[in-house]
Amino acid sequence: MGLCVTFVSGLRCCGKSALIRGMIDRLWKTEPHYIRLVRSGSGKLPPKTSSKRIPHCGVASARWLEYDADRIFEILPDALTAIYKQDRYGSVVIEADADPALRHAYPYDHRVFMMPSPETTVEVFRDPYRAAEEFQRALDDTVAFASEVFGLLGRQEQEDTEPPEQRSDLTDSQMRGFLDSPLGEELATRIQLQQPYHALVESDVIIVNPGVGGSGSESATCLRRIERLLERIGGLSERRGELFFCDPRDQNGQIGRKLLKALRPMCRCTP
């Protein structure tokens, strides 16, 4: 598909709309198509619009798209296909709240994640006990997935095979060995984060908005942990997201100009 799709997600009321407005006003040379994804039952309502088309609104089209987790893999591609039929090499910007169901609903070309300034570390990161609990759950889910999809554990259906071997839990040394592998390191990195922040690790640009949230005794510590996390991910994938601490409404300051420079490649549509 020739569309260039930019996915802007993050926690509610953290400045996503203001960021997109700034990108439309200052970066896109041609009007992008806008999609607002809203989960069914969230309580969000579409904005009231006039019956007359507003001139120079900055977008080629605007869609309010409600979805549920089971159908997002159909709904979003269908909406993008409809845009593609009208504008083969157009740009699309998608705005959405933090929802794990959306992260892999489409192979987005670019990703931006927005979050409020954290007051405490546990807003963003799981404590060690919860992280270990989540890690074990992920391992159990992996076994179940392998059994269902690949039939790796379906020996009970084969009459002439030996009974399955009983395996003990991983020892500490075995766990450390797994965590030192690329897969283990990637898994452990993602499990450190609270679920609303999972999209942070795969985004090209991460924006912490000091105008939303608060400033507590752990704020600086939490931001340093985010920076170290991104450095670690960059070492694994050779692709590190850029972290910005700024209000998206203030794009004229030094940090704001750097942010616009990082966002500019997302607003170029190449046939």
Secondary structure, 3 states (H helix, E strand, C coil): CCCEEEEEEECCCCCHHHHHHHHHHHCCCCCCEEEEEEECCCCCCCCCCCCCCCCCCCCCEEEEEEECCCCHHHHHHHHHHHHHHHCCCCEEEEEEECCHHHCCCCCCCEEEEEEEECCCHHHCECCHHHHHHHHHHHHHHHHHHHHHHHCCCHHHHCCCCCCCCCCCCCCHHHHHHHHCCHHHHHHHHHHCECHHHHHHHHCCEEEEEEEEECCCCCHHHHHHHHHHHHHHHHHHHCCCCEEEECCCCCCCCHHHHHHHHHHHHHHCCCC
